[in-house]
């Protein structure tokens, strides 16, 4: 009975990851820019790359406009690309203390676009729109 429950839970998790990955609006957050345009903070496991694979280290929007690829060296949470939608807070937020989709480490993907949703308390997120293949999506509990 326990083996059946584990198999069922694993199947549901994989189905959720697969259907999420097939969505055309998968985004990951590369970090947050302060009001002055400085990284505050930058996600350590997300490396921004130009078309030719060179690392982009600048935090100004002109530099970030050159982001064409992203290399994920540690699991990175995926979210729907909500742009300027208000972020959910508290224990009732979707995915709070539950399984959420993430890109697995060792993944390099093309970046479709870069957007800058504004934060309520100042600054902007650096949001990368990617097409996450199902085999690179895993479920993490946060």
C-alpha angles and dihedrals in degrees: 000000000000091000089052091051092049091048091048092048091048091049092051092048092050091046090052092048092047095049091045092051092051089057113105092222106065113145136176127197116239092189143286130287119216122228087269093054097253124132108265093188123345116203107251096212096051116081118189116218137188123231090273093050098256117143117255110215102168121102099203117106092244090060092042090052086069093061107120101152138029127207115204113206096170128029109285123200117243124214138175113270100253098161108195097000114132114261117244116243138195134023093315094059114120110268095011107156091348139094115298130180119257137174112248121241117267094043124135115187138174114255113228095191145343120226134180113217110193120243120227093234096044135284130061137259118238101227121188120202110214138168101237113202112226093239091060095050120093132174120245130184114228 
